Amino acid sequence: MENVQSYKQKNKKSRKQIRLNDYDYSEPGDYFVTICTQDRGCLFGKIVDGEMVLNDLGEIVENEISNIPKRFKNSEIDIHSVMPNHLHLIISILCDDDIVGATLAVAYNNRAGASPAPTIGDIVGSFKSLCFKEYKKYVEKNDLNLQTKFWQRNYYEEIIKNERHYNEVYNYILSNPSKWEEDRNNPNNIV
């Protein structure tokens, strides 16, 4: 039995750990998030003359992005860009004092640990799940074939460190559609 387990351990594909072990991802701050489609399939529309033209699934994704701050009161989406096969967002986690309309009871309860603050992982997981739920409804309503998975497992996030870094990320997201021809996620550029 020991030989089988050691064989499995040696041959198990290891995933690169991208999260910081000792970092609290519910901490107030700005986070650069990238989420890709399964196998980098261009599912959300296409780029025409440097502008993203969303299809129906792209519209579902766009709508769910706008719903994130409604579901997570301690979050804001500063900028986002839905691309043919991925999306970029800056998600800001706010401290209790920044949440408009938060009462002292809400702030106190959050600090007291009554319900833990959502992490970036909670927000992204909920977003991905809700996009698929809406997509499934759309497929059933229009009698289409259902692709059972359209998100790649996991996502990429980066903690934005300072104002200069924030501006770099913001401009990258803003210019992403116009740079699609050079984008590493463009299927024409994948070797």
C-alpha positions as a printed NumPy array, in Angstrom:
array([[  0.   ,   0.   ,   0.   ],
       [  2.832,   2.354,   0.832],
       [  4.349,   1.908,  -2.662],
       [  1.052,   2.785,  -4.373],
       [  0.686,   5.988,  -2.338],
       [  4.272,   7.095,  -2.974],
       [  3.789,   6.387,  -6.696],
       [  0.607,   8.504,  -6.714],
       [  2.367,  11.325,  -4.874],
       [  5.281,  11.338,  -7.362],
       [  3.027,  11.256, -10.408],
       [  0.304,  13.581,  -9.167],
       [  0.12 ,  16.814, -11.144],
       [  1.029,  19.633,  -8.832],
       [ -0.747,  22.948,  -9.11 ],
       [  1.268,  26.062,  -8.579],
       [  0.11 ,  27.792,  -5.394],
       [ -0.796,  31.39 ,  -6.266],
       [ -2.316,  32.483,  -2.97 ],
       [ -0.23 ,  33.872,  -0.117],
       [ -0.46 ,  31.474,   2.825],
       [ -0.592,  34.08 ,   5.576],
       [ -2.732,  36.703,   3.824],
       [ -6.366,  37.382,   4.752],
       [ -8.158,  37.788,   1.416],
       [-11.115,  39.432,   3.162],
       [ -8.878,  42.384,   4.107],
       [ -9.822,  45.774,   2.653],
       [ -7.817,  46.5  ,  -0.476],
       [ -7.779,  46.318,  -4.245],
       [ -7.376,  43.037,  -6.121],
       [ -6.67 ,  42.424,  -9.814],
       [ -8.632,  39.308, -10.848],
       [ -8.485,  37.342, -14.111],
       [-10.913,  34.511, -14.87 ],
       [-10.53 ,  32.364, -18.004],
       [-12.882,  30.111, -19.932],
       [-12.327,  26.372, -20.112],
       [ -9.614,  25.594, -22.684],
       [ -9.535,  29.336, -23.557],
       [-12.615,  28.928, -25.751],
       [-13.904,  32.236, -27.144],
       [-17.37 ,  32.047, -25.599],
       [-18.236,  35.664, -24.739],
       [-18.148,  37.362, -28.136],
       [-15.454,  38.802, -30.376],
       [-13.232,  41.816, -30.827],
       [-14.209,  44.054, -33.749],
       [-12.016,  47.074, -34.521],
       [-10.466,  46.982, -31.053],
       [-13.848,  46.849, -29.261],
       [-15.444,  43.902, -27.525],
       [-18.802,  42.854, -28.998],
       [-20.566,  40.677, -26.446],
       [-22.757,  37.755, -27.446],
       [-25.589,  36.454, -25.209],
       [-23.229,  34.601, -22.852],
       [-20.999,  37.691, -22.696],
       [-24.062,  39.735, -21.71 ],
       [-24.82 ,  37.253, -18.92 ],
       [-21.244,  37.622, -17.638],
       [-21.423,  41.417, -17.916],
       [-24.683,  41.458, -15.943],
       [-23.292,  39.221, -13.196],
       [-20.246,  41.492, -12.843],
       [-22.601,  44.405, -12.172],
       [-24.383,  42.273,  -9.526],
       [-21.236,  41.599,  -7.474],
       [-21.51 ,  44.787,  -5.338],
       [-25.23 ,  44.104,  -4.825],
       [-24.468,  40.651,  -3.412],
       [-21.347,  41.623,  -1.492],
       [-21.946,  45.003,   0.144],
       [-18.298,  45.307,   1.096],
       [-17.147,  45.178,  -2.537],
       [-16.877,  47.464,  -5.547],
       [-15.886,  46.774,  -9.125],
       [-13.645,  49.674, -10.155],
       [-13.132,  48.555, -13.755],
       [-13.623,  45.379, -15.722],
       [-13.222,  44.057, -19.229],
       [-14.964,  41.   , -20.657],
       [-12.825,  39.557, -23.43 ],
       [-13.674,  36.693, -25.832],
       [-12.231,  34.021, -23.509],
       [-11.392,  35.723, -20.225],
       [-12.209,  38.703, -18.089],
       [-10.304,  41.129, -15.911],
       [-11.629,  43.044, -12.895],
       [-10.389,  45.224, -10.12 ],
       [-12.375,  44.2  ,  -7.075],
       [-12.121,  46.508,  -4.095],
       [-12.897,  45.123,  -0.659],
       [-14.075,  47.98 ,   1.535],
       [-13.653,  48.356,   5.266],
       [-16.851,  48.711,   7.311],
       [-16.446,  52.499,   7.519],
       [-16.53 ,  52.755,   3.702],
       [-19.789,  50.846,   3.238],
       [-22.485,  53.407,   2.535],
       [-25.494,  52.921,   4.773],
       [-23.758,  50.507,   7.149],
       [-25.128,  50.837,  10.628],
       [-23.065,  50.526,  13.773],
       [-24.798,  47.195,  14.452],
       [-23.687,  45.841,  11.054],
       [-20.142,  47.075,  11.564],
       [-20.072,  45.701,  15.118],
       [-21.434,  42.303,  14.094],
       [-18.919,  41.952,  11.28 ],
       [-16.069,  42.763,  13.613],
       [-17.452,  40.483,  16.314],
       [-17.232,  37.548,  13.916],
       [-20.985,  36.892,  13.692],
       [-20.539,  36.33 ,   9.998],
       [-17.067,  36.389,   8.496],
       [-16.365,  38.889,   5.753],
       [-16.327,  37.342,   2.288],
       [-12.956,  36.768,   0.687],
       [-11.973,  37.377,  -2.926],
       [-12.373,  33.606,  -3.366],
       [-15.948,  33.767,  -2.053],
       [-16.787,  36.596,  -4.446],
       [-15.22 ,  34.919,  -7.487],
       [-16.738,  31.524,  -6.65 ],
       [-20.203,  33.016,  -6.293],
       [-19.789,  35.003,  -9.521],
       [-18.702,  31.96 , -11.53 ],
       [-21.525,  29.842, -10.128],
       [-24.198,  32.476, -10.799],
       [-22.952,  33.011, -14.367],
       [-23.319,  29.299, -15.028],
       [-26.779,  29.23 , -13.434],
       [-27.96 ,  32.076, -15.707],
       [-26.277,  30.446, -18.713],
       [-28.099,  27.182, -17.964],
       [-31.444,  29.026, -17.854],
       [-30.612,  30.683, -21.182],
       [-29.691,  27.327, -22.775],
       [-32.913,  25.688, -21.573],
       [-35.083,  28.631, -22.663],
       [-33.569,  28.605, -26.155],
       [-33.407,  24.788, -26.476],
       [-29.649,  24.753, -27.064],
       [-27.031,  22.106, -26.314],
       [-25.605,  22.642, -22.84 ],
       [-21.859,  22.833, -22.448],
       [-21.409,  21.565, -18.907],
       [-18.372,  23.641, -18.091],
       [-17.265,  26.972, -19.417],
       [-15.019,  28.322, -16.644],
       [-11.464,  27.202, -16.186],
       [-10.822,  25.835, -12.717],
       [ -9.622,  28.515, -10.301],
       [ -8.665,  32.086, -11.227],
       [ -5.718,  34.445, -10.949],
       [ -5.574,  37.313,  -8.486],
       [ -2.966,  39.848,  -7.571],
       [ -2.984,  42.153,  -4.569],
       [ -2.637,  45.735,  -5.797],
       [  0.16 ,  47.234,  -3.73 ],
       [  0.005,  50.987,  -4.284],
       [ -1.399,  53.773,  -6.475],
       [  1.199,  53.294,  -9.247],
       [  0.417,  49.569,  -9.41 ],
       [ -3.332,  50.336,  -9.389],
       [ -2.915,  52.733, -12.337],
       [ -0.892,  50.15 , -14.309],
       [ -3.551,  47.485, -13.784],
       [ -6.395,  49.918, -14.53 ],
       [ -4.784,  50.993, -17.823],
       [ -4.033,  47.379, -18.746],
       [ -7.698,  46.439, -18.295],
       [ -8.879,  49.56 , -20.126],
       [ -6.659,  48.873, -23.149],
       [ -7.1  ,  45.087, -23.199],
       [ -9.646,  44.924, -26.072],
       [ -7.528,  47.145, -28.323],
       [ -4.523,  44.837, -27.765],
       [ -6.337,  41.556, -28.498],
       [ -4.111,  40.785, -31.485],
       [ -1.084,  40.552, -29.149],
       [ -2.949,  39.054, -26.146],
       [ -1.444,  35.811, -24.866],
       [ -5.005,  34.477, -24.386],
       [ -5.866,  35.035, -28.052],
       [ -6.132,  31.524, -29.565],
       [ -4.127,  32.734, -32.566],
       [ -1.158,  33.361, -30.233],
       [ -1.243,  30.084, -28.286],
       [  1.518,  27.788, -29.44 ]])
